[in-house]
Amino acid sequence: MNQRKGFTLIEILVVLILLGLTSALVLPKFPAIYDRFKSRAEQDNFFQGLSVLSLKAYTQQKTIILNETSAPELLEIPDSWELNIETPIIYKPNGLCLGGDLSYTAKGITTPIKLVPPYCEAKRL
């Protein structure tokens, strides 16, 4: 019995059709997946920036006041976000914080955050 090695034209066409269908279903979802990852990365950067403000006040041995005017230079805030800080949040030179409330609005969704003393650990409400 003599067998040939290789694929028939029909087998190759079936595989190509399956690949085409699969990519037609998956590719349109990539922008949404990218937006989700980007949004999550922006949130992570923001919360990381909040968490190091106590350390920054301690290492620089100065009082840091977080309010709406100082926030852009202290934190990495995306352009599409709107930050709302009702009362200034004070970080003392010893690294302790008096706590406070703030919120940010991204894509029409407002997320309230409570900074819990003594180190202003951020808690989403």
C-alpha positions in Angstrom: 0.0 0.0 0.0 1.4 3.3 -1.1 0.3 6.3 0.9 1.0 9.9 0.0 2.1 12.4 2.6 0.4 15.8 2.8 -3.0 17.4 2.9 -5.8 17.5 0.4 -7.1 20.7 -1.0 -10.4 20.2 0.9 -8.6 19.7 4.2 -6.6 22.9 3.7 -9.8 24.8 2.8 -11.7 23.6 5.8 -8.8 24.7 8.1 -8.7 28.1 6.5 -12.5 28.6 6.8 -12.3 27.6 10.5 -9.4 30.1 11.1 -11.4 32.8 9.3 -14.5 32.2 11.3 -12.6 32.1 14.6 -10.7 35.4 13.8 -14.0 37.0 12.7 -15.5 36.3 16.1 -12.4 37.1 18.2 -10.8 40.2 16.6 -13.7 42.6 17.2 -13.4 42.0 20.9 -9.8 43.1 21.1 -10.5 46.9 21.5 -12.9 46.2 24.4 -10.3 43.9 26.1 -7.6 46.6 25.5 -9.9 49.3 27.0 -10.5 47.1 30.1 -6.8 46.5 30.6 -6.0 50.2 30.1 -8.7 51.2 32.6 -7.5 48.8 35.2 -3.9 50.0 34.7 -5.0 53.6 35.2 -6.8 52.6 38.4 -3.8 50.7 39.7 -1.5 53.6 39.0 -3.8 56.0 40.8 -4.1 53.8 43.9 -0.4 53.2 44.0 0.2 56.9 43.9 -2.2 57.4 46.8 -0.5 54.7 48.8 3.0 56.2 48.6 2.0 59.7 49.7 2.6 58.9 53.3 6.0 57.6 52.5 6.7 60.6 50.4 5.8 62.9 53.3 8.0 60.9 55.7 11.0 60.8 53.4 10.8 64.4 52.5 10.0 65.4 56.1 7.3 67.8 55.0 3.6 68.1 55.2 1.8 67.2 52.0 -1.7 68.5 51.4 -3.7 66.6 48.8 -6.4 68.8 47.3 -7.8 69.3 43.8 -5.0 71.8 42.8 -2.1 69.7 44.2 -3.4 66.3 43.0 -2.2 66.5 39.4 1.4 67.0 40.5 1.2 64.4 43.3 -0.7 61.7 41.5 -0.9 60.2 38.0 -4.4 61.2 37.0 -5.6 60.3 33.5 -6.9 63.1 31.4 -10.3 61.5 31.0 -10.8 61.4 34.8 -12.4 64.0 37.0 -11.1 64.1 40.6 -13.2 65.4 43.5 -11.6 66.0 46.9 -14.1 67.6 49.3 -11.7 68.6 52.1 -7.9 68.7 51.8 -6.2 65.5 52.9 -3.1 66.1 55.1 -0.1 63.9 55.2 2.2 64.8 58.1 6.0 64.6 58.1 6.0 61.6 60.4 4.1 59.6 57.6 0.8 59.7 59.3 -2.4 60.9 57.6 -5.5 62.4 59.0 -7.8 60.6 56.5 -10.4 61.9 54.2 -12.8 61.3 51.3 -12.3 61.7 47.6 -13.9 60.4 44.4 -13.1 60.1 40.8 -15.3 59.9 37.8 -14.2 57.8 34.8 -16.4 56.9 31.8 -19.5 58.3 33.7 -18.9 56.1 36.7 -18.1 57.8 40.0 -16.0 55.8 42.5 -15.9 57.1 46.1 -12.8 56.4 48.1 -12.2 56.7 51.8 -8.6 57.2 53.0 -8.4 55.6 56.4 -6.0 57.0 59.0 -3.3 56.7 60.2 -1.6 55.8 56.9 -4.5 56.7 54.6 -5.1 53.2 53.3 -7.5 53.6 50.3 -10.8 51.8 50.6 -13.3 51.8 47.7 -16.9 52.4 49.0 
